[in-house]
Amino acid sequence: MKVDVKHNDGLSRELNIEIPADTVKAEMDKKFAEVRQTVTLKGFRKGKAPLNMVKSIYGDEVKADVIDQLIKDSYPQAVRDNTIKVASKPTVTALDFTDEGAFTYTASVEVFPDIEKIDYSDLEVPTTEFEVTDDELEKVSEHYRMQFAEFQEVSREATENDVVIADLEKIADTKNALPVAGFPDSKIDLSNPTTVREFREQLPGTKAGDEKEIEVVYADDYSDESFAGAHITYLCKIKSVTERVLPEFDDAFAKRTSKAETALELKLQMREDMKRQKEETLKKEQRREIIRQICEKNEIPVPDGLLEEYLDSMVKDLKKSYPDAEEKELREKYRPVGVNSMRWDILWHELAEQESIEVLPADTEKWMEGFAASSNLTLEQAKMTLSRSGRANQLRESLHEEKVLDFLMEKAKKVSAK
């Protein structure tokens, strides 16, 4: 087999492949023999038809099958023999047979960039000393109490901390954005920042039996395009006002949470949890900064095919939430994200090879033990769960990337966060 590799612009390569006539003839003879054994032609028993008749009837079909098989056999070998790091599926063109009977074709592919050495010098990541303030602890304590609050109906006017039960009747809708006429027995939490702003601002001061018209105005750039720019007016019929009764933060409350036996123990645990969350947040920030700097120091080209596959997947996911979004705009918006994502993926794999960073059985076992503990499973159950999920390779990739990031973190200079 002859292979001529042509270097085109950027990461594009053309493999011009020629398969010798004797190989082609052997494959054709083999295929015709198989067909002859399986077909039944009029006037002949199965497998006994003259070969020239089989060739006359099934020649084109056999030729197409042989071409397909020759490409499947020769292309991977050509890639291996020429040490080509293929990054995309081949586009096969110029299929032809020479006068001597050889078969030729061209396989166009994209390759991964050649990287002599990854530069990871002079990396810097932010670091800080963690402190959980009393104010932060008090806010979390209040959140815990809110979770265990009881509600009781009151006869007074609603305040910004109450929950209002109301029948909502739609009386105006400029864009017909809302397909339903109303929402009976709606529970409106006036203390929740995710509650519609107009309700939070206008329902305080109302009481059971009151009626109030409230217009909700959606911004022109609202995330859900069907509501963007809409003006919807509701007639709110107040049925009741309820207030939260928060429990005391004492030993009895600590036991109710099932997290501690005493209030002091619960607060100490909360403080440790908050510190751990801050550490995890910093760790994620440090890793993002490491990735940014590595990509900046090593601005390798990214194969267009990989980038387009990334954008295809991204657009597909975004379309589920924003079906009316323009695909062209989405692709342009997320192209820089895709370039850096693909660049980092290439770089960390190359760095793992450069520095001989591997995932060892002990690494996988350690992750399994953590997964089992957090999921309340035995180690064997955890392994079976992973095996059934089909995510073993994905886990290995994730652990491999983590080890590369750990390696880079050890090399990076820690600087005080501003």
Secondary structure, 3 states (H helix, E strand, C coil): CEEEEEECCCCEEEEEEEECHHHHHHHHHHHHHHHHHHCCCCCCCCCCCCHHHHHHHHHHHHHHHHHHHHHHHHHHHHHHHCCCCECCCCEEEEEEECCCCCEEEEEEEEECCCCCCCCCCCCEEEECCCCCCHHHHHHHHHHHHHHCCEEEEECCCCCCCCEEEEEEEEEEECCCCCCCCEEEEEEEECCCCCCCHHHHHHCCCCCCCCEEEEEEECCCCCCCCCCCCCEEEEEEEEEEEEEEECCCCCHHHHHHCCCCCCHHHHHHHHHHHHHHHHHHHHHHHHHHHHHHHHHHHCCCCCCHHHHHHHHHHHHHHHHHHCCCCCHHHHHHHHHHHHHHHHHHHHHHHHHHHHCCCCCCHHHHHHHHHHHHHHCCCCHHHHHHHHHHHCCHHHHHHHHHHHHHHHHHHHHCEEEECC
